[in-house]
Amino acid sequence: MQFLIAGIIGLMSFIGSLFTRSVSVALEYSAKRLVIIASVVALMATFVAAFYFCNKADN
């Protein structure tokens, strides 16, 4: 009985380890994409604000 419980605990530990690794890889990939998208949006907002203030200064 004790070996069965130890085996189940070991199996659960192994599956949990695989799940944690796969989730961390997926989050790392999505975090890189999120940083790229956020930087592009910030760059576009900066250009729009600069264009607005340049046109406002001419009037």
MIKOLZA-539181 format. One record per residue: residue in one letter; x negated, y negated, z negated of N, C-alpha, C in turn; residue number from 1. Coordinates in Angstrom, 1 decimal, always signed. Layout:
BEGIN
<r "A" <X Y Z> <X Y Z> <X Y Z> NUM>;
...
***
This chain:
BEGIN
<r "M" <-0.8 +1.2 +0.0> <+0.0 +0.0 +0.0> <-0.9 -1.3 +0.0> 1>;
<r "Q" <-1.9 -1.2 -0.8> <-2.8 -2.4 -0.9> <-3.5 -2.7 +0.5> 2>;
<r "F" <-3.9 -1.6 +1.2> <-4.5 -1.7 +2.4> <-3.6 -2.3 +3.5> 3>;
<r "L" <-2.3 -1.9 +3.4> <-1.3 -2.5 +4.3> <-1.1 -4.0 +4.1> 4>;
<r "I" <-1.0 -4.4 +2.9> <-0.9 -5.8 +2.6> <-2.1 -6.6 +3.0> 5>;
<r "A" <-3.3 -6.0 +2.8> <-4.5 -6.7 +3.2> <-4.6 -6.7 +4.7> 6>;
<r "G" <-4.2 -5.7 +5.4> <-4.2 -5.7 +6.8> <-3.2 -6.7 +7.4> 7>;
<r "I" <-2.0 -6.9 +6.8> <-1.1 -7.9 +7.2> <-1.6 -9.3 +7.0> 8>;
<r "I" <-2.2 -9.5 +5.9> <-2.8 -10.8 +5.6> <-3.9 -11.1 +6.6> 9>;
<r "G" <-4.7 -10.2 +6.9> <-5.8 -10.4 +7.8> <-5.3 -10.6 +9.2> 10>;
<r "L" <-4.3 -9.9 +9.6> <-3.6 -10.2 +10.9> <-3.0 -11.6 +11.0> 11>;
<r "M" <-2.3 -12.0 +10.0> <-1.7 -13.3 +9.9> <-2.8 -14.4 +10.0> 12>;
<r "S" <-3.9 -14.1 +9.3> <-5.0 -15.1 +9.3> <-5.6 -15.2 +10.7> 13>;
<r "F" <-5.7 -14.1 +11.4> <-6.3 -14.1 +12.8> <-5.3 -14.8 +13.7> 14>;
<r "I" <-4.1 -14.6 +13.6> <-3.1 -15.2 +14.5> <-3.0 -16.7 +14.2> 15>;
<r "G" <-3.1 -17.1 +12.9> <-3.1 -18.5 +12.6> <-4.3 -19.2 +13.1> 16>;
<r "S" <-5.4 -18.5 +13.1> <-6.7 -19.1 +13.6> <-6.6 -19.4 +15.1> 17>;
<r "L" <-6.0 -18.4 +15.8> <-5.8 -18.6 +17.3> <-4.9 -19.7 +17.6> 18>;
<r "F" <-3.8 -19.8 +16.8> <-2.8 -20.8 +17.0> <-3.4 -22.2 +16.7> 19>;
<r "T" <-4.1 -22.3 +15.7> <-4.7 -23.6 +15.3> <-5.7 -24.0 +16.4> 20>;
<r "R" <-6.5 -23.1 +16.9> <-7.5 -23.5 +18.0> <-6.7 -24.0 +19.2> 21>;
<r "S" <-5.7 -23.2 +19.6> <-5.0 -23.6 +20.8> <-4.3 -24.9 +20.7> 22>;
<r "V" <-3.7 -25.2 +19.5> <-3.0 -26.5 +19.3> <-4.0 -27.6 +19.3> 23>;
<r "S" <-5.2 -27.4 +18.7> <-6.2 -28.5 +18.7> <-6.7 -28.8 +20.0> 24>;
<r "V" <-6.9 -27.8 +20.9> <-7.3 -28.0 +22.3> <-6.3 -28.8 +23.0> 25>;
<r "A" <-5.0 -28.4 +22.9> <-3.9 -29.1 +23.6> <-3.8 -30.6 +23.1> 26>;
<r "L" <-4.0 -30.8 +21.8> <-3.9 -32.2 +21.3> <-5.1 -33.0 +21.7> 27>;
<r "E" <-6.2 -32.4 +21.8> <-7.4 -33.1 +22.2> <-7.2 -33.6 +23.7> 28>;
<r "Y" <-6.7 -32.7 +24.5> <-6.5 -33.0 +25.9> <-5.4 -34.1 +26.0> 29>;
<r "S" <-4.3 -34.0 +25.3> <-3.3 -35.0 +25.4> <-3.7 -36.4 +24.8> 30>;
<r "A" <-4.6 -36.3 +23.7> <-5.1 -37.5 +23.1> <-6.0 -38.3 +24.1> 31>;
<r "K" <-6.8 -37.5 +24.9> <-7.6 -38.2 +25.9> <-6.8 -38.9 +27.0> 32>;
<r "R" <-5.7 -38.2 +27.4> <-4.8 -38.8 +28.4> <-4.1 -40.0 +27.8> 33>;
<r "L" <-3.7 -39.9 +26.5> <-3.0 -41.1 +25.9> <-4.0 -42.3 +25.8> 34>;
<r "V" <-5.2 -42.0 +25.5> <-6.2 -43.2 +25.4> <-6.4 -43.8 +26.8> 35>;
<r "I" <-6.5 -43.0 +27.8> <-6.6 -43.5 +29.1> <-5.4 -44.3 +29.5> 36>;
<r "I" <-4.2 -43.8 +29.3> <-3.0 -44.5 +29.7> <-2.9 -45.8 +28.9> 37>;
<r "A" <-3.2 -45.8 +27.6> <-3.1 -47.0 +26.8> <-4.1 -48.1 +27.2> 38>;
<r "S" <-5.3 -47.7 +27.6> <-6.3 -48.6 +28.1> <-5.8 -49.3 +29.4> 39>;
<r "V" <-5.2 -48.5 +30.3> <-4.7 -49.0 +31.6> <-3.6 -50.0 +31.3> 40>;
<r "V" <-2.7 -49.7 +30.4> <-1.6 -50.6 +30.1> <-2.1 -51.9 +29.5> 41>;
<r "A" <-3.1 -51.8 +28.6> <-3.7 -53.0 +28.0> <-4.4 -53.8 +29.1> 42>;
<r "L" <-5.1 -53.2 +30.0> <-5.7 -54.0 +31.0> <-4.7 -54.7 +31.9> 43>;
<r "M" <-3.6 -54.0 +32.3> <-2.6 -54.6 +33.1> <-2.0 -55.8 +32.4> 44>;
<r "A" <-1.7 -55.6 +31.1> <-1.1 -56.7 +30.3> <-2.0 -57.9 +30.2> 45>;
<r "T" <-3.3 -57.6 +30.1> <-4.3 -58.7 +30.1> <-4.3 -59.5 +31.4> 46>;
<r "F" <-4.2 -58.8 +32.5> <-4.2 -59.5 +33.8> <-2.9 -60.3 +34.0> 47>;
<r "V" <-1.8 -59.7 +33.5> <-0.5 -60.5 +33.7> <-0.5 -61.7 +32.8> 48>;
<r "A" <-1.0 -61.6 +31.6> <-1.1 -62.8 +30.7> <-2.1 -63.8 +31.3> 49>;
<r "A" <-3.2 -63.4 +31.8> <-4.1 -64.4 +32.4> <-3.5 -65.0 +33.6> 50>;
<r "F" <-2.8 -64.3 +34.5> <-2.1 -64.9 +35.6> <-1.1 -65.9 +35.2> 51>;
<r "Y" <-0.3 -65.5 +34.2> <+0.7 -66.4 +33.6> <+0.1 -67.7 +33.1> 52>;
<r "F" <-0.9 -67.6 +32.3> <-1.5 -68.8 +31.8> <-2.2 -69.7 +32.8> 53>;
<r "C" <-2.8 -69.1 +33.9> <-3.4 -69.8 +35.0> <-2.3 -70.6 +35.7> 54>;
<r "N" <-1.2 -70.0 +36.0> <-0.1 -70.7 +36.7> <+0.5 -71.7 +35.8> 55>;
<r "K" <+0.6 -71.5 +34.5> <+1.2 -72.5 +33.6> <+0.3 -73.7 +33.5> 56>;
<r "A" <-1.0 -73.5 +33.5> <-2.0 -74.6 +33.4> <-1.9 -75.5 +34.7> 57>;
<r "D" <-1.5 -75.0 +35.8> <-1.5 -75.8 +37.1> <-0.3 -76.7 +37.0> 58>;
<r "N" <+0.7 -76.4 +36.4> <+1.9 -77.3 +36.4> <+1.8 -78.4 +35.4> 59>;
***
